Amino acid sequence: MSEQPPLVLVVEDEPDLADLYAAWLGDQYRVRTAYGGHEALEQLDDEIDAILLDRRMPGLSGDEVLVEVRDRGMDCRVAMVTAVEPDFDILEMGFDDYLVKPVTKEALRGTVEGLLRRGQYDTGVQELFALTSKKAILETEKSASELSDNDEYRELSERIAVLRDDLDRSLSEVDEHEEFERLFQGFDGDD
């Protein structure tokens, strides 16, 4: 039995745009489409690998859907795909990536590929990717003085530094362990 392609849930209240995104992704992935927040919640299940989520929707917003995804403990990556310009409020949100509309086919596909790749890493690496993504978004949208005046941005930068240090330390421990094993592979007691 062959493995099925990853499943992407596209959540967008503009049906033509949702269908366009689905068409762009449909040749590589299985795609479900939800035309609003409530419909998205109905379609949430453990099969979903990635979600492309519009932030501003009538009824139930993308922000509220995102909270529900995280509250359910779903193991999927989420990208906000929205016309809402990012502000410091994104620091508290549990998404993995953020695209500002309009988006190109290449950008959308690249984002999904990145989300799926991130899903293969442990939670520390996933958190590092998500936080560095938020930092990059803010650095694109905000001036240096706005960034330096914001306590949450400074805390974000400090958290990223800690995660990078932890990751570097873990990688060096793995390298040292592998080197140690290689040294003793030739000694099997037959000499």
C-alpha positions in Angstrom: 0.0 0.0 0.0 1.5 3.4 -1.0 1.6 6.2 1.5 -0.9 9.0 0.8 0.4 12.5 0.2 0.1 15.0 3.1 -3.2 16.6 3.8 -3.6 20.4 3.7 -6.6 22.2 5.0 -7.3 25.5 3.3 -9.4 27.8 5.4 -10.5 30.9 3.5 -13.9 32.7 3.5 -13.5 33.9 -0.1 -14.5 30.7 -2.1 -12.7 31.7 -5.3 -9.5 32.2 -3.4 -9.9 29.0 -1.4 -10.5 27.1 -4.6 -7.5 28.7 -6.3 -5.2 27.7 -3.4 -6.6 24.2 -3.5 -5.9 24.0 -7.2 -2.4 25.2 -6.7 -1.7 22.5 -4.2 -3.9 19.7 -5.5 -1.3 18.1 -7.7 1.1 17.5 -4.8 -1.1 17.2 -1.8 -4.5 16.0 -0.7 -6.5 19.2 0.0 -9.6 19.9 2.0 -11.3 23.3 1.8 -13.3 25.1 4.4 -15.0 28.4 3.5 -15.1 29.8 7.1 -14.0 29.2 10.7 -16.9 27.1 11.8 -16.6 24.8 8.7 -12.8 24.5 9.5 -13.5 23.3 13.0 -15.9 20.7 11.6 -13.1 19.4 9.4 -10.3 19.3 12.0 -9.0 15.8 12.6 -5.7 14.0 13.1 -5.2 13.4 9.4 -4.4 17.1 8.7 -0.7 17.8 8.3 -0.8 21.5 7.5 -3.4 24.3 7.7 -3.4 27.5 5.6 -5.6 29.8 7.6 -7.1 33.1 6.7 -6.9 35.4 9.7 -9.9 37.7 9.2 -13.2 35.8 8.5 -16.7 36.6 9.5 -18.3 34.5 12.3 -15.2 32.7 13.6 -11.9 34.3 12.9 -8.7 32.6 11.9 -7.2 33.6 15.3 -10.0 31.7 17.1 -9.6 28.7 14.8 -5.9 28.7 15.6 -6.5 28.7 19.3 -8.9 25.8 18.9 -6.3 23.8 16.8 -3.7 24.3 19.5 -6.2 23.6 22.4 -7.0 20.3 20.8 -3.3 19.5 20.8 -3.3 18.8 17.0 0.1 17.8 15.6 0.0 19.9 12.5 1.7 23.1 11.3 -0.3 26.3 10.6 0.4 29.2 8.4 -1.7 32.3 8.5 -2.5 33.5 5.0 -4.0 36.9 5.4 -4.4 40.5 4.3 -3.9 41.6 8.0 -0.5 43.3 8.3 1.4 41.6 11.2 1.8 43.6 14.4 3.3 42.7 17.8 0.1 40.7 18.6 1.5 37.9 16.5 4.0 37.1 19.2 1.3 35.5 21.3 -0.2 33.4 18.4 0.6 29.7 17.9 1.2 29.7 14.1 4.3 28.5 12.3 4.4 30.9 9.4 2.7 34.1 8.2 2.0 35.1 4.6 0.5 38.5 3.7 -1.9 38.4 0.7 -1.7 38.5 -2.2 0.4 35.4 -2.4 1.9 33.7 -5.4 1.6 30.0 -6.3 5.3 29.6 -5.6 5.1 31.3 -2.2 2.1 29.2 -1.1 3.7 25.9 -2.3 7.0 26.9 -0.6 5.2 27.6 2.6 3.4 24.3 2.6 6.7 22.4 1.9 8.4 24.3 4.8 5.5 23.5 7.1 5.6 19.8 6.3 9.4 19.7 6.7 9.2 21.4 10.1 6.7 18.8 11.2 9.4 16.2 11.0 11.5 18.0 13.7 11.2 17.8 17.4 9.2 20.4 19.3 12.3 22.5 20.2 13.3 22.9 16.6 9.7 23.5 15.5 9.5 26.3 18.2 12.7 27.8 16.9 11.4 27.9 13.3 8.1 29.5 14.4 9.8 32.1 16.6 12.4 33.0 13.9 9.6 33.3 11.4 7.7 35.7 13.7 11.0 37.7 14.2 11.6 38.0 10.5 8.0 39.1 9.8 8.3 41.8 12.5 11.7 43.0 11.2 10.2 43.4 7.8 7.1 45.3 9.0 8.5 47.4 11.9 11.2 50.0 12.2 14.3 49.4 14.2 13.1 51.9 16.9 9.7 50.2 17.1 11.5 46.9 17.6 13.9 48.2 20.2 11.1 49.8 22.2 9.0 46.6 22.4 9.6 44.4 25.4 7.9 41.4 23.8 10.2 41.6 20.8 13.3 41.7 23.1 11.9 38.6 24.9 11.4 36.9 21.6 15.0 37.6 20.6 16.2 36.2 23.9 14.1 33.1 23.6 15.5 32.5 20.1 19.0 32.8 21.4 18.3 30.3 24.2 16.8 27.8 21.8 19.7 28.1 19.4 22.2 27.6 22.2 20.2 24.5 23.4 20.1 23.2 19.8 23.8 23.8 19.3 24.6 22.0 22.5 22.4 19.0 21.6 24.1 18.8 18.2 27.6 18.9 19.6 26.6 16.2 22.1 25.3 14.0 19.3 28.5 14.6 17.3 30.7 13.7 20.4 28.6 10.5 21.0 28.9 9.4 17.4 32.7 10.1 17.4 33.0 8.1 20.7 31.1 5.1 19.1 33.3 5.2 16.0 36.4 5.1 18.1 35.3 1.8 19.7 33.7 0.1 16.7 37.0 -1.6 15.8 37.4 -3.0 19.3 35.3 -6.1 19.4 37.6 -8.2 21.6 38.9 -10.5 18.9 42.4 -8.9 18.8 
